[in-house]
């Protein structure tokens, strides 16, 4: 069903280790939230999702996005804020996060096919920007759609166009800048590291397979 998935070129241990690190990054968002106004700055989990998609493929990116969405949903129940009522809606807290990795992946693949000479670092930067915009448009768009005019706390501002402009000028711009600058070099470094490790493992496996049985037995005895 899922052909040509990027994670097929990596070992199972590499994929498990990579996903463990990415999930830890997402959980860090809930443990140590970076609060700016009524919304938390979601830089760390968005970076994790984009890395997942651009390194391991769109499917893994969507799974990481789903994990972020569920963690965000649970986090708002555990630590409610003035805007938590909106994030209780899965269309706001979960659905846009699933699409972050998909659109980031498609952007990178599309650009590299349309412009083969484009540096991969630049393509990854565009992918990161699109991933952030996917989250921004999805979360803020559905919030306006479902809760337009609703007040944020006692005497607080209401959800509307002024509120939207304020969020865009603070959280959204900062998320785009940070993710676009930080994510591409990290993706390239992770790709290079995983590829080198995979090559070394395959080379080692071939050497063991081609070695005489007596040498393999001796090596196993030495290990014991």
N, C-alpha and C positions, 0 to 999 in steps of 0.2 A: 504493500500500500504506500509506504513512505520510502521512495527511492532516492538515492544520492544524498542521503542525510550526511551533514558534515561530521557528526560524531562517529561515523563508521571508520574514519581514518585514525581514531584515537582508541587507546585501550580502555577496558572497562574501569580499571582503577583510576585512570586519568579523568574519565567522565565523572565518576563518583566523587573524587577529590575536588574537581572543579565545581560541581554542583553544591558540595558541602560549603565551600568558601562563599559562593554566591548567596546561598540561603542564610549564612551567617551575616552577610552584609545587609540583607533584607531585614533580619531580626534586629540588627543594630538600629535600624530606623525607628522601631517601636521602643526599644530600650532607651535610646538617647535621641528623642525627637528634637529637630532644629526648628523652633517655632518662629514664624514671621507673620504677625497678624493672626487671623483665624485659621490659616492653613500651615501645616508643617512643610518644611522644605524637603522634598522627596529626592534629593540628588543621589544619595547613596544607593537606594534600591533601583532607581532608574538606570544608573550606571551598571549595576549588577545585571539587570535585564538585557541591556544593550550588549554587554560583554558576552552574555550567554548566547544571544542570537547571532552575533557576528563571529563568534568562535565555534559554537556547537550547532548552529543552524536555527531556522525559524521555529521548529517544533519545540526544541529545548528552551528557546526564548519565550515562547508562549506559556510553557509550563512554569518557568520562573516568574513570569508576569502574573500567572494565576496564583502562585504562592504569595507574591507581594500583595495582590488584591485581597486574599483571604486574611493575611496577617494584618492588613490595614483595617479590614472590617472588624476583626476581633479586637484590634487595638482601640478602636473607637468605643467599643462596648466596655472595655476594661478601664480606659482613661477618657471619658467623654469630655468634649469641648463644645464651644458655641456652635460649631458647624457639624457636629457628629450626627445630627439627625439626617443630614444629607448623605453621609457615608454609610448609614445603615442600609441604604439602597444599593444593592449589588451592581446596578447599572452605572453607579458613580464610583464605588470603591473597588470593584473587581473587573468589570468588562473593559474599560479603557486600558487597564494595566496589562491585560492579556494581549492587546493589539500593539503594545509598544514594541515588543521584540519582532513581531511579524513585519511591521512597516519599516523598522530599522533594517532588517535583513533584506527586504525587497528593494529598499533604496540603494543599499550597497551593491547588490547583485545587478540591479538595473543600470546603475552608473558605470560599473566595470564592463558591462556588455556594450553600452552605448558609446562609452569613451574608454577604449582599451588602454590608452596611454595615461589615463588619469592615475596619479599616485594613490595607492591604496589608503594611505593615511588621510588623504583628502576625502575619499569616498566614505571612509569610516566616520569622518567628522560630519558629513552630510547625513549619514545614517543616524548618528547620535542626535543631531538636531531634529530630524523627523520623528525619532522616538520620543523626545521630550514634547514636541508639539502634539503628538498623538495623545499623550497623557493630558496635556493642558486643555486641548480642545474637547476631549472626551469628558474629563472631570468637570470643567467649568461649564461646558455646553449643557450637559445633563442637569447640572445644578440649577442653571438658569431656567431650563425647560420645566423642571418639576417644582422648583421652590422660588420662583421669581416673586419678589415683593415680601418675602418672609423676613421678619426681623431677626437679627443675630443677638440674642440675649436681651436683657432689660435695658432699654434705652440705646441699644446698639444700632448700627447701620443696617439697612435692609439689603437683601440680595437683589441687585439690579445692575445697571450699566456702570454706575460710579464704582460700585464694589468690584465689578469685573475689571475695570481699568486699574484700580488699586492693586489687585492681585497680579495682573499682567506686568505692572511696572516694578513690582517687588519680587515675588516668588518666581514667576515664569521666566523673566529675562535672566535672572541669576541662575536658574536651572539650566537654561540653554547654554549660557556662557561656560559654566563649569563642566557640564557633560560633554560639550563639543571640544573643549580643550583637553580634558583629562582622559576621556574614554579611548580615542584613537591610538595613542601610544601604548596604552595598557593592552588593548586588543592585539596590536602587533607583537608586543613582548610576550603575551600569553600564547599566541599562535606559534611563535618561534620556539618557545620553551617546550610546548607540548609536542611539536613536530620533531624536534631534536630527540626528545625522550622516546617517542614512538619509533623513530629510526634506529636508535640504539637498542631498543628492546627487540625489534625485528631482526637486527643484525646478530644480536646475542642468541636469539632463538634458532637462527639458521646455523650459527656456528655449533650450537649444541646438537642440532639435528644431524649435521654432516660429520660430526666427530665420531670416531670409532666407539663402539659400545663399551669397550674396556675402559676408555678414557672417561666416558660419562659415569660409569660405575665407580671408578676411582674418585672422581670429583664428588659424587654423592657420599661416598664413604668418608672423605675428608670433611665434608660439611657436617656429617654426623659426629 
